[in-house]
Amino acid sequence: MNLQQNKDSIFRSVERIAEKSNRLKNSVKIIAVTKYVDCETARQLVNTGIQHIGENRVDKFLDKYQALKNENLTWHLIGSLQRRKVKDIINYVDYFHALDSIKLAQEIDKRAEHVIQCFLQVNISKEASKHGFQVEELDDVLSELEKLENIRLVGLMTMAPFEASHDELNQIFEATHQLQKELQKKQLKNMPFTDLSMGMSRDYPEAIANGATYVRIGTAFFE
């Protein structure tokens, strides 16, 4: 495992795919997901030039945050968050990628000491095992979230099925992109909806081709 080579290869790949999709090569931010490694390996990865760190569990996030808090990093919580754990973590978070209930949003609003940049998780694929809002309920959801002061909806997040084909990935990511553009046009309070968090190590090429502005890459860094 050569972290510098892996990092450079991933960044070149993302830039190449963005340009091939007629986008600026720096239009996609890469979140290095470090849930697979210990704090020292995460530090070594940061030293290759990483700026965005992502974790999906509260305990692992807090461990990495304490180890790396003196680094100039943007911190992303990308996994599901239980309401009872919001108070423990939310004020260390820059971006939260899995806002999937009104009650969770209300708890974040109550506990946050600064505005939390959030991605609304949507279940475009309608998988029973996936978290996230259904498209049909978004009007009611947004009318409730609009009341909150410490929540800023910067965009949408979605996850594609693990076994999805290339065509299915394109369909899911394109549908999410279209939904994001529709919500952006609404110009709702604290809801710019300018970003898309979608794509992981296995499917980030399709995600970028369909408008992703943040990709969450883990295993590819550590192969």
Secondary structure by P-SEA (a helix, b strand, c coil): ccaaaaaaaaaaaaaaaaaaaccccccbbbbbccccccaaaaaaaaaacccbbbbccaaaaaaaaaaccccbbbbbbccccccccccccccccccccccccaaaaaaaaaccccccbbbbbbccccccccccccccaaaaaaaaaccccccccccccccccccccaaaaaaaaaaaaaaaaaaaaaccccccccbbbbbccccaaaaaaacccbbbbcccccc
